[in-house]
Amino acid sequence: MVPHLITSLSGPINELEQRILESMPAIERWFRLEWMEHTPPFYCSADLRNAGFKLAPVDCDLFPGGFNHLTPEMLPLAVQAAMAAIEKICPEAKNLLLIPAEQTHSSFYLANLQQLIAVFTQAGLNVRLGSLDASLKQPQVLPLAEGGELMLEPLLRTRGRLGLKNFDPCTILLNHDLPDGVPKVLQNLHEQYLLPPLHAGWSMRRKSQHLRSYEELAKKFAKLLGMDPWLINPMHALCPQVDLRERAGQEGLRSQVETLLGKVKRKYKEYGINERPFVVVKPDTGSSSRGILTLRDAKDIDALLQAGAELPAAGALLVQEGVPTYERMHDAVAEPVVYMIDRYVVGGFYRVHAERGIDENLAVPGSAFVPLAFEPSAQLPRRSEKPGASAPNRFYMYGVIGRLAMAAASYELEATDPEAEAYD
Amino acid sequence: MVPHLITSLSGPINELEQRILESMPAIERWFRLEWMEHTPPFYCSADLRNAGFKLAPVDCDLFPGGFNHLTPEMLPLAVQAAMAAIEKICPEAKNLLLIPAEQTHSSFYLANLQQLIAVFTQAGLNVRLGSLDASLKQPQVLPLAEGGELMLEPLLRTRGRLGLKNFDPCTILLNHDLPDGVPKVLQNLHEQYLLPPLHAGWSMRRKSQHLRSYEELAKKFAKLLGMDPWLINPMHALCPQVDLRERAGQEGLRSQVETLLGKVKRKYKEYGINERPFVVVKPDTGSSSRGILTLRDAKDIDALLQAGAELPAAGALLVQEGVPTYERMHDAVAEPVVYMIDRYVVGGFYRVHAERGIDENLAVPGSAFVPLAFEPSAQLPRRSEKPGASAPNRFYMYGVIGRLAMAAASYELEATDPEAEAYD
């Protein structure tokens, strides 16, 4: 079962699909050359939105959960990619310490951990779970919904190393996005591999940095394919240090929104898109889905302020071109999510929401969603089929754009690496 | 559908399966360390035989055909492995020249080529076919049984490079096992990557060298698992320079056969195997399945000679412990074949013969066989299931033994590398 693209204007996306398929060997080589110069994040997932007239990543998660939604057919790919990743980072590796997020009592999240443990065990590692929760003093048994259990253990920090009781890992894998900063127990671990690096945590990431990196890559990629980068790149602007409680802050934002909406309108006109564009305003930092504004007119800001809408916190605000999602599963909005380990696409699924709109954030914590696994043939494009007609071709295109977001994360982490700055 | 193991004596193989599953992370790490020191062959396939009381590879093909028998579920793994292989050998690679075997008019072999082309195209290469047939002067269209066609082109040799008209490859991949020696057109290609290396061709390989390398690895592996290496290693002996037309040659062979049969009998006694052991006599060189003798008694040699049996050609003869195959699909003998690219198992299938015996060679050219793809979950062992009860577990074990044969091929190619000798 594959979601339908419900839009009359699918010409541009079909053309993009065709170009991507025709250029497959060139694209794969292009990525190969990118990875010669840049290190892929250990693992990540990218949320995409397909508007028919454009396709763009809207989030790149460097601590992905949801591995449990990958199908059994996809698992061997994940294992193989994990083998390749470990071989490069620490071929002698024997033990892997996995540090989960705090939501360790959700049965979905536990299933995600179980899947990650299965993948890395099969890739040749002894995997154990260590908790960042300092109040955990004894190993805790976490029963799994489908039977079996996991064991969460207290961390044991010695001078230069982090481990568990009788467990000294060579590599520590974070599945915790560190929204509240870097805990002391993770600082100054110079003898072990800590993945992803600490500056990938949400307290340090800036969305604008990722978007700048993505824009750079989208331009290079568009040049390779001979197409307009706008087809895969949402425009954005940054308002540094805005306080919406003050008049000056409101004015500054209004002007940025006006400018960006104008730019988007011109693009819509160029492509004959008869829709009303929108922009999304969100804080440049943090992963929270709260305080995100969707605006179709700069004047809406006033109305929202008067209505007492939840506002983004004071600080840098990002104004981003909104990309509607036109994929539908029955009547529900569907958003593809691509999963990657090392440089490889290992699978993906659709996040399906019945109650959200086409211009809303679907990755809402707590909100129900139906994961819909990609067809197993997602990795096998059929170059002879006509654009828009083949699920494997659509999924291959998603894998390419997902990898573009992953490459942007790699550029982003290089640009923000605190240790690299020491050499400047 | 999974073949049944038809034997009352499956205890040793179930124990082997259990040990392999329990030691999974250690085994994967062991391979990872092996590949730090040794280069895997670019691709290969290994024929295995499961006797219930032992499991052993009986052939390791360094120019594997039959990629067409891999299922669509396995293809993404092959693509990912091909990406990893290319990245290591020549990351800038744009063009790949594939040189097929001479059997290019068999529709099965054409399907194999088509699959190889699909895998390497998706891994980011432009792939074209060049023929070793010097009489081919114009491109030849080869129609495929399922529609479509392939194009076979004449090779174009310039001083240091090999290519096609308007096609200069960085890498040349042989799917031709060079039984008649190395053609001049392939000699002295120092500017391009030629894979596998020329000394992997059948005119230069010695089966005894492979078996010695395999024995060395089987011993190391058995030590890791704390088991008898005989469970995965067929014993063998080499008779150098035997001429069976002469009395002295017959005597020499008889004595070797007697000694080896004696050793196998002692092993059978140790394990309580109530069967009559056999040995297989074959030339140390060449890949032909002709002139292979199956002997249960040293005296049988005389009877065979009197009956005018087809004899192995004069030269070095290999005497190898016979491993019966007890896997059955309905009433037919089934032999698993494991396919590998770079260091990864990418799939496998069963070669099923209705008309061959348990002690006969199933890889008979021209003989009909039914390929039976491994279940898609072959890469996903279930550690909790009891030995012998789970197809994924059996296939995982086959993948481990297949990789052991691949590692042996790697040792073998290092030992016989003519360029390495220059440094001695």
Interface residues (C-beta under 8 A of the other chain):
Chain A: M24 P25 A26 I27 E28 R29 F31 R32 L33 W35 M36 P72 E73 L75 P76 L77 V79 Q80 A81 M83 A84 I86 E87 P91 E92 A93 K94 T121 Q122 A123 G124 L125 N126 R343 Y344 P376 S377 A378 Q379 L380 P381
Chain B: M24 P25 A26 I27 E28 R29 F31 R32 L33 W35 M36 P72 E73 L75 P76 L77 V79 Q80 A81 M83 A84 I86 E87 P91 E92 A93 K94 T121 Q122 A123 G124 L125 N126 R343 Y344 P376 S377 A378 Q379 L380 P381
